[in-house]
Amino acid sequence: MGGSFNPIHYGHLVAAETARDAFALDRVIFVPAGEPPHKARTVAPAEHRYLMTFLATASNRRFDTSRVEIERPGPSYTSDTLAHFHALDPDAHWYFITGADAVMEIAGWHAAEDIFRYAEVIAVSRPGYALRLRSLAPALGDNISRVHHLEVPALAISSSDVRARLSNGLSVRYLVPEGVEDYIRKCGLYESERQA
Ligand code: NAP
């Protein structure tokens, strides 16, 4: 499961668990993006995002958190990450799970063909997104059959809303796991909109 996780919230966790059930996955590996190639805006430092993701996933024995993107120098291309996991277990059936808004851009990603060679894609969204994903068909050709859509009502929670609440001094209780909120407050993350 790829994402910036800036910060991780319950929507991500419910999405991962829903995907695990729906696709009978053995486990879900959360992969915080190191240096998002598509973002000019700043995100919290990768090590913070990794540690928050680790804290949020630690209590689920079917969830893991990977350092592969935060330790790989240069832009975090999904194709490189999937090549890495495919090489670790070539016989496994790999899925790349991420937000549907991100998947809408996938045809333009670096080495997009490799993404579909190594994995099928699960685009998670709040309800009502199916039509937009179908519009990807001309850009993806046959690979459109390797894109699956999963509706997750809990994705009404978003990292940008969590960051806005934090920078405005509002509560994020019940939006992020308690340990993540404690970590954010301890490190003073997202206190100013400059990091949003
Ligand atoms: P983003 O543009 O910050 O997020 C787009 C939307 O998707 C947001 O609404 C976001 O909500 C949601 N989202 C992102 N990850 C999610 C997840 N795991 N579960 C549920 N919703 C999710 O996208 P991003 O997080 O930076 O990137 C998403 C993934 O695509 C990452 O793994 C990134 O490395 C990959 N990517 C790769 C390339 C490339 O290889 N060239 C280019 C772009 C993206 P929240 O803000 O609430 O998370």
py3Dmol code that shows the C-alpha trace and the ligand (Angstrom):
import py3Dmol

protein = """\
ATOM      1  CA  MET A   1       0.000   0.000   0.000  1.00  0.00           C
ATOM      2  CA  GLY A   2       1.635   3.188  -1.180  1.00  0.00           C
ATOM      3  CA  GLY A   3       1.060   6.703   0.008  1.00  0.00           C
ATOM      4  CA  SER A   4       2.669   9.771   1.446  1.00  0.00           C
ATOM      5  CA  PHE A   5       0.956   9.029   4.778  1.00  0.00           C
ATOM      6  CA  ASN A   6       1.333  12.678   5.721  1.00  0.00           C
ATOM      7  CA  PRO A   7       0.080  11.684   8.269  1.00  0.00           C
ATOM      8  CA  ILE A   8      -1.441   8.180   8.289  1.00  0.00           C
ATOM      9  CA  HIS A   9      -5.087   8.165   9.476  1.00  0.00           C
ATOM     10  CA  TYR A  10      -7.888   5.690  10.154  1.00  0.00           C
ATOM     11  CA  GLY A  11      -9.104   5.993   6.529  1.00  0.00           C
ATOM     12  CA  HIS A  12      -5.833   4.419   5.325  1.00  0.00           C
ATOM     13  CA  LEU A  13      -6.059   1.650   7.924  1.00  0.00           C
ATOM     14  CA  VAL A  14      -9.698   0.808   7.136  1.00  0.00           C
ATOM     15  CA  ALA A  15      -8.871   0.870   3.397  1.00  0.00           C
ATOM     16  CA  ALA A  16      -6.004  -1.595   3.889  1.00  0.00           C
ATOM     17  CA  GLU A  17      -8.125  -3.936   6.004  1.00  0.00           C
ATOM     18  CA  THR A  18     -11.020  -3.733   3.520  1.00  0.00           C
ATOM     19  CA  ALA A  19      -8.649  -4.540   0.627  1.00  0.00           C
ATOM     20  CA  ARG A  20      -7.160  -7.428   2.592  1.00  0.00           C
ATOM     21  CA  ASP A  21     -10.626  -8.927   3.054  1.00  0.00           C
ATOM     22  CA  ALA A  22     -11.916  -8.183  -0.447  1.00  0.00           C
ATOM     23  CA  PHE A  23      -8.853  -9.590  -2.262  1.00  0.00           C
ATOM     24  CA  ALA A  24      -7.963 -12.304   0.309  1.00  0.00           C
ATOM     25  CA  LEU A  25      -4.505 -10.799   0.855  1.00  0.00           C
ATOM     26  CA  ASP A  26      -2.083 -12.518   3.250  1.00  0.00           C
ATOM     27  CA  ARG A  27      -0.690  -9.210   4.399  1.00  0.00           C
ATOM     28  CA  VAL A  28      -0.495  -5.542   3.561  1.00  0.00           C
ATOM     29  CA  ILE A  29       2.865  -3.778   3.441  1.00  0.00           C
ATOM     30  CA  PHE A  30       2.587  -0.025   3.959  1.00  0.00           C
ATOM     31  CA  VAL A  31       5.235   1.820   1.942  1.00  0.00           C
ATOM     32  CA  PRO A  32       5.559   5.497   2.890  1.00  0.00           C
ATOM     33  CA  ALA A  33       6.848   7.443  -0.110  1.00  0.00           C
ATOM     34  CA  GLY A  34      10.330   8.833   0.343  1.00  0.00           C
ATOM     35  CA  GLU A  35      10.534  11.712  -2.039  1.00  0.00           C
ATOM     36  CA  PRO A  36       7.176  11.976  -3.838  1.00  0.00           C
ATOM     37  CA  PRO A  37       8.215  12.574  -7.478  1.00  0.00           C
ATOM     38  CA  HIS A  38       5.036  14.476  -8.288  1.00  0.00           C
ATOM     39  CA  LYS A  39       5.023  16.969  -5.442  1.00  0.00           C
ATOM     40  CA  ALA A  40       6.569  20.365  -5.304  1.00  0.00           C
ATOM     41  CA  ARG A  41       4.967  21.067  -1.938  1.00  0.00           C
ATOM     42  CA  THR A  42       6.775  19.855   1.138  1.00  0.00           C
ATOM     43  CA  VAL A  43       5.634  16.899   3.163  1.00  0.00           C
ATOM     44  CA  ALA A  44       6.778  15.985   6.677  1.00  0.00           C
ATOM     45  CA  PRO A  45      10.251  14.393   6.678  1.00  0.00           C
ATOM     46  CA  ALA A  46      10.194  10.779   5.492  1.00  0.00           C
ATOM     47  CA  GLU A  47      11.469   9.371   8.789  1.00  0.00           C
ATOM     48  CA  HIS A  48       8.550  10.959  10.683  1.00  0.00           C
ATOM     49  CA  ARG A  49       6.034   9.591   8.170  1.00  0.00           C
ATOM     50  CA  TYR A  50       7.639   6.144   8.378  1.00  0.00           C
ATOM     51  CA  LEU A  51       7.537   6.137  12.193  1.00  0.00           C
ATOM     52  CA  MET A  52       3.904   7.302  12.335  1.00  0.00           C
ATOM     53  CA  THR A  53       2.979   4.540   9.844  1.00  0.00           C
ATOM     54  CA  PHE A  54       4.914   1.996  11.899  1.00  0.00           C
ATOM     55  CA  LEU A  55       3.094   3.074  15.081  1.00  0.00           C
ATOM     56  CA  ALA A  56      -0.311   2.918  13.363  1.00  0.00           C
ATOM     57  CA  THR A  57       0.214  -0.561  11.911  1.00  0.00           C
ATOM     58  CA  ALA A  58       2.128  -2.240  14.755  1.00  0.00           C
ATOM     59  CA  SER A  59      -0.887  -3.848  16.422  1.00  0.00           C
ATOM     60  CA  ASN A  60      -2.113  -5.651  13.262  1.00  0.00           C
ATOM     61  CA  ARG A  61      -0.113  -8.841  12.672  1.00  0.00           C
ATOM     62  CA  ARG A  62      -1.086  -8.769   8.971  1.00  0.00           C
ATOM     63  CA  PHE A  63       0.262  -5.249   8.462  1.00  0.00           C
ATOM     64  CA  ASP A  64       3.934  -4.371   7.913  1.00  0.00           C
ATOM     65  CA  THR A  65       5.692  -1.091   7.191  1.00  0.00           C
ATOM     66  CA  SER A  66       8.561  -0.919   4.723  1.00  0.00           C
ATOM     67  CA  ARG A  67      11.514   1.469   4.608  1.00  0.00           C
ATOM     68  CA  VAL A  68      12.238   0.645   0.969  1.00  0.00           C
ATOM     69  CA  GLU A  69      11.187   4.019  -0.471  1.00  0.00           C
ATOM     70  CA  ILE A  70      12.531   6.195   2.305  1.00  0.00           C
ATOM     71  CA  GLU A  71      15.957   4.547   2.025  1.00  0.00           C
ATOM     72  CA  ARG A  72      16.184   4.484  -1.772  1.00  0.00           C
ATOM     73  CA  PRO A  73      17.883   7.646  -3.015  1.00  0.00           C
ATOM     74  CA  GLY A  74      16.128   9.760  -5.622  1.00  0.00           C
ATOM     75  CA  PRO A  75      12.448   9.946  -6.530  1.00  0.00           C
ATOM     76  CA  SER A  76      10.170   7.205  -5.159  1.00  0.00           C
ATOM     77  CA  TYR A  77       8.953   5.557  -8.336  1.00  0.00           C
ATOM     78  CA  THR A  78       6.271   2.925  -7.779  1.00  0.00           C
ATOM     79  CA  SER A  79       7.701   0.814 -10.621  1.00  0.00           C
ATOM     80  CA  ASP A  80      11.035   0.507  -8.722  1.00  0.00           C
ATOM     81  CA  THR A  81       9.219  -0.412  -5.516  1.00  0.00           C
ATOM     82  CA  LEU A  82       7.155  -3.112  -7.205  1.00  0.00           C
ATOM     83  CA  ALA A  83      10.274  -4.496  -8.915  1.00  0.00           C
ATOM     84  CA  HIS A  84      11.840  -4.713  -5.441  1.00  0.00           C
ATOM     85  CA  PHE A  85       8.927  -6.649  -3.931  1.00  0.00           C
ATOM     86  CA  HIS A  86       8.503  -8.852  -7.001  1.00  0.00           C
ATOM     87  CA  ALA A  87      12.180  -9.837  -6.746  1.00  0.00           C
ATOM     88  CA  LEU A  88      11.712 -10.726  -3.065  1.00  0.00           C
ATOM     89  CA  ASP A  89       8.889 -13.147  -3.896  1.00  0.00           C
ATOM     90  CA  PRO A  90       8.371 -13.676  -7.643  1.00  0.00           C
ATOM     91  CA  ASP A  91       5.664 -16.309  -7.044  1.00  0.00           C
ATOM     92  CA  ALA A  92       3.477 -14.037  -4.957  1.00  0.00           C
ATOM     93  CA  HIS A  93       0.500 -12.301  -6.518  1.00  0.00           C
ATOM     94  CA  TRP A  94       1.190  -8.647  -5.814  1.00  0.00           C
ATOM     95  CA  TYR A  95      -1.295  -5.787  -5.650  1.00  0.00           C
ATOM     96  CA  PHE A  96      -0.472  -2.097  -5.423  1.00  0.00           C
ATOM     97  CA  ILE A  97      -3.084  -0.349  -3.282  1.00  0.00           C
ATOM     98  CA  THR A  98      -3.409   3.416  -3.261  1.00  0.00           C
ATOM     99  CA  GLY A  99      -5.898   6.283  -3.458  1.00  0.00           C
ATOM    100  CA  ALA A 100      -8.084   6.535  -6.570  1.00  0.00           C
ATOM    101  CA  ASP A 101      -7.064  10.190  -7.105  1.00  0.00           C
ATOM    102  CA  ALA A 102      -3.457   9.042  -7.429  1.00  0.00           C
ATOM    103  CA  VAL A 103      -4.427   6.133  -9.718  1.00  0.00           C
ATOM    104  CA  MET A 104      -6.115   8.598 -12.101  1.00  0.00           C
ATOM    105  CA  GLU A 105      -2.589   9.796 -12.992  1.00  0.00           C
ATOM    106  CA  ILE A 106      -0.972   6.349 -13.263  1.00  0.00           C
ATOM    107  CA  ALA A 107      -0.692   6.294 -17.068  1.00  0.00           C
ATOM    108  CA  GLY A 108       1.822   9.143 -16.824  1.00  0.00           C
ATOM    109  CA  TRP A 109       3.972   7.619 -14.071  1.00  0.00           C
ATOM    110  CA  HIS A 110       7.564   6.568 -14.645  1.00  0.00           C
ATOM    111  CA  ALA A 111       7.725   3.075 -16.285  1.00  0.00           C
ATOM    112  CA  ALA A 112       3.971   2.609 -15.915  1.00  0.00           C
ATOM    113  CA  GLU A 113       4.113  -0.616 -17.974  1.00  0.00           C
ATOM    114  CA  ASP A 114       6.314  -2.195 -15.285  1.00  0.00           C
ATOM    115  CA  ILE A 115       3.747  -1.360 -12.610  1.00  0.00           C
ATOM    116  CA  PHE A 116       1.209  -3.549 -14.434  1.00  0.00           C
ATOM    117  CA  ARG A 117       3.812  -6.216 -15.149  1.00  0.00           C
ATOM    118  CA  TYR A 118       4.536  -6.704 -11.464  1.00  0.00           C
ATOM    119  CA  ALA A 119       1.149  -6.035  -9.873  1.00  0.00           C
ATOM    120  CA  GLU A 120      -2.549  -5.399 -10.174  1.00  0.00           C
ATOM    121  CA  VAL A 121      -3.756  -2.063  -8.859  1.00  0.00           C
ATOM    122  CA  ILE A 122      -6.435  -1.482  -6.229  1.00  0.00           C
ATOM    123  CA  ALA A 123      -7.751   2.086  -6.308  1.00  0.00           C
ATOM    124  CA  VAL A 124      -9.459   2.913  -3.023  1.00  0.00           C
ATOM    125  CA  SER A 125     -11.913   5.779  -2.760  1.00  0.00           C
ATOM    126  CA  ARG A 126     -14.903   6.982  -0.893  1.00  0.00           C
ATOM    127  CA  PRO A 127     -18.185   5.898  -2.582  1.00  0.00           C
ATOM    128  CA  GLY A 128     -19.074   7.350  -5.972  1.00  0.00           C
ATOM    129  CA  TYR A 129     -15.798   7.223  -7.890  1.00  0.00           C
ATOM    130  CA  ALA A 130     -16.318   4.374 -10.392  1.00  0.00           C
ATOM    131  CA  LEU A 131     -17.154   6.604 -13.345  1.00  0.00           C
ATOM    132  CA  ARG A 132     -13.924   8.589 -13.131  1.00  0.00           C
ATOM    133  CA  LEU A 133     -11.806   5.422 -13.065  1.00  0.00           C
ATOM    134  CA  ARG A 134     -13.535   4.079 -16.194  1.00  0.00           C
ATOM    135  CA  SER A 135     -12.305   7.183 -18.011  1.00  0.00           C
ATOM    136  CA  LEU A 136      -8.755   5.803 -17.660  1.00  0.00           C
ATOM    137  CA  ALA A 137      -9.456   3.055 -20.216  1.00  0.00           C
ATOM    138  CA  PRO A 138      -8.133   4.883 -23.329  1.00  0.00           C
ATOM    139  CA  ALA A 139      -4.821   5.713 -21.613  1.00  0.00           C
ATOM    140  CA  LEU A 140      -4.275   2.239 -20.120  1.00  0.00           C
ATOM    141  CA  GLY A 141      -5.470  -0.034 -22.920  1.00  0.00           C
ATOM    142  CA  ASP A 142      -5.628  -3.686 -21.823  1.00  0.00           C
ATOM    143  CA  ASN A 143      -4.095  -2.799 -18.458  1.00  0.00           C
ATOM    144  CA  ILE A 144      -7.427  -1.307 -17.402  1.00  0.00           C
ATOM    145  CA  SER A 145      -8.485  -4.868 -16.517  1.00  0.00           C
ATOM    146  CA  ARG A 146      -5.710  -4.845 -13.888  1.00  0.00           C
ATOM    147  CA  VAL A 147      -7.170  -1.814 -12.099  1.00  0.00           C
ATOM    148  CA  HIS A 148      -9.745  -2.631  -9.429  1.00  0.00           C
ATOM    149  CA  HIS A 149     -11.919  -0.183  -7.559  1.00  0.00           C
ATOM    150  CA  LEU A 150     -12.739  -0.478  -3.868  1.00  0.00           C
ATOM    151  CA  GLU A 151     -15.115   1.859  -2.080  1.00  0.00           C
ATOM    152  CA  VAL A 152     -14.212   2.682   1.513  1.00  0.00           C
ATOM    153  CA  PRO A 153     -16.595   5.093   3.271  1.00  0.00           C
ATOM    154  CA  ALA A 154     -13.970   5.806   5.970  1.00  0.00           C
ATOM    155  CA  LEU A 155     -11.894   7.578   3.295  1.00  0.00           C
ATOM    156  CA  ALA A 156     -13.935  10.669   4.057  1.00  0.00           C
ATOM    157  CA  ILE A 157     -10.980  11.218   6.407  1.00  0.00           C
ATOM    158  CA  SER A 158      -8.056  12.853   4.583  1.00  0.00           C
ATOM    159  CA  SER A 159      -4.495  13.744   5.526  1.00  0.00           C
ATOM    160  CA  SER A 160      -5.003  17.316   4.335  1.00  0.00           C
ATOM    161  CA  ASP A 161      -7.970  17.738   6.694  1.00  0.00           C
ATOM    162  CA  VAL A 162      -5.955  16.237   9.569  1.00  0.00           C
ATOM    163  CA  ARG A 163      -3.086  18.654   8.854  1.00  0.00           C
ATOM    164  CA  ALA A 164      -5.472  21.618   8.652  1.00  0.00           C
ATOM    165  CA  ARG A 165      -7.026  20.673  11.990  1.00  0.00           C
ATOM    166  CA  LEU A 166      -3.614  20.384  13.614  1.00  0.00           C
ATOM    167  CA  SER A 167      -2.419  23.718  12.289  1.00  0.00           C
ATOM    168  CA  ASN A 168      -5.630  25.340  13.551  1.00  0.00           C
ATOM    169  CA  GLY A 169      -5.306  23.791  17.005  1.00  0.00           C
ATOM    170  CA  LEU A 170      -8.351  21.511  16.510  1.00  0.00           C
ATOM    171  CA  SER A 171      -8.769  17.934  17.715  1.00  0.00           C
ATOM    172  CA  VAL A 172      -7.745  14.965  15.545  1.00  0.00           C
ATOM    173  CA  ARG A 173      -8.942  12.420  18.082  1.00  0.00           C
ATOM    174  CA  TYR A 174     -10.712   9.474  16.348  1.00  0.00           C
ATOM    175  CA  LEU A 175      -9.217  10.544  12.997  1.00  0.00           C
ATOM    176  CA  VAL A 176      -5.709   9.180  13.649  1.00  0.00           C
ATOM    177  CA  PRO A 177      -4.592   6.436  16.074  1.00  0.00           C
ATOM    178  CA  GLU A 178      -3.765   7.710  19.550  1.00  0.00           C
ATOM    179  CA  GLY A 179      -0.070   6.818  19.221  1.00  0.00           C
ATOM    180  CA  VAL A 180       0.151   8.799  15.989  1.00  0.00           C
ATOM    181  CA  GLU A 181      -1.454  11.848  17.598  1.00  0.00           C
ATOM    182  CA  ASP A 182       0.939  11.580  20.559  1.00  0.00           C
ATOM    183  CA  TYR A 183       3.903  11.363  18.151  1.00  0.00           C
ATOM    184  CA  ILE A 184       2.694  14.373  16.128  1.00  0.00           C
ATOM    185  CA  ARG A 185       2.309  16.484  19.268  1.00  0.00           C
ATOM    186  CA  LYS A 186       5.608  15.318  20.759  1.00  0.00           C
ATOM    187  CA  CYS A 187       7.501  16.278  17.578  1.00  0.00           C
ATOM    188  CA  GLY A 188       5.443  19.421  16.898  1.00  0.00           C
ATOM    189  CA  LEU A 189       4.522  18.252  13.384  1.00  0.00           C
ATOM    190  CA  TYR A 190       2.006  20.185  11.261  1.00  0.00           C
ATOM    191  CA  GLU A 191       1.833  23.079  13.699  1.00  0.00           C
ATOM    192  CA  SER A 192       2.252  25.621  10.949  1.00  0.00           C
ATOM    193  CA  GLU A 193       0.617  25.674   7.534  1.00  0.00           C
ATOM    194  CA  ARG A 194       4.073  25.885   5.959  1.00  0.00           C
ATOM    195  CA  GLN A 195       4.226  22.053   6.273  1.00  0.00           C
ATOM    196  CA  ALA A 196       0.672  21.495   4.936  1.00  0.00           C
TER     197      ALA A 196
END
"""
ligand_1 = """\
48
NAP
P -1.514 12.053 -3.173
O -1.509 12.798 -4.458
O -0.989 12.712 -1.940
O -2.949 11.513 -2.825
C -3.975 11.486 -3.764
C -5.249 11.048 -3.054
O -5.168 9.654 -2.754
C -5.496 11.772 -1.742
O -6.894 11.916 -1.596
C -4.938 10.790 -0.726
O -5.558 10.917 0.539
C -5.294 9.463 -1.344
N -4.371 8.386 -0.939
C -3.036 8.343 -1.129
N -2.545 7.164 -0.678
C -3.602 6.490 -0.171
C -3.745 5.221 0.430
N -2.691 4.410 0.585
N -4.975 4.828 0.848
C -6.034 5.644 0.666
N -5.984 6.862 0.094
C -4.772 7.277 -0.324
O -0.787 10.675 -3.436
P 0.487 10.135 -2.737
O 0.083 9.664 -1.376
O 1.616 11.076 -2.846
O 0.839 8.920 -3.704
C 0.108 7.751 -3.697
C 1.033 6.609 -4.140
O 1.280 6.732 -5.539
C 2.396 6.631 -3.476
O 2.788 5.325 -3.246
C 3.294 7.312 -4.510
O 4.658 6.948 -4.405
C 2.678 6.763 -5.775
N 3.007 7.645 -6.919
C 3.975 7.216 -7.763
C 4.345 8.016 -8.849
C 5.421 7.502 -9.794
O 5.882 6.386 -9.632
N 5.823 8.312 -10.747
C 3.697 9.238 -9.052
C 2.689 9.626 -8.163
C 2.342 8.806 -7.093
P -4.634 11.196 1.834
O -3.952 12.513 1.551
O -5.634 11.228 2.922
O -3.652 10.066 1.881
"""
view = py3Dmol.view(width=600, height=400)
view.addModel(protein, "pdb")
view.setStyle({"model": 0}, {"cartoon": {"style": "trace"}})
view.addModel(ligand_1, "xyz")
view.setStyle({"model": 1}, {"stick": {}})
view.zoomTo()
view.show()
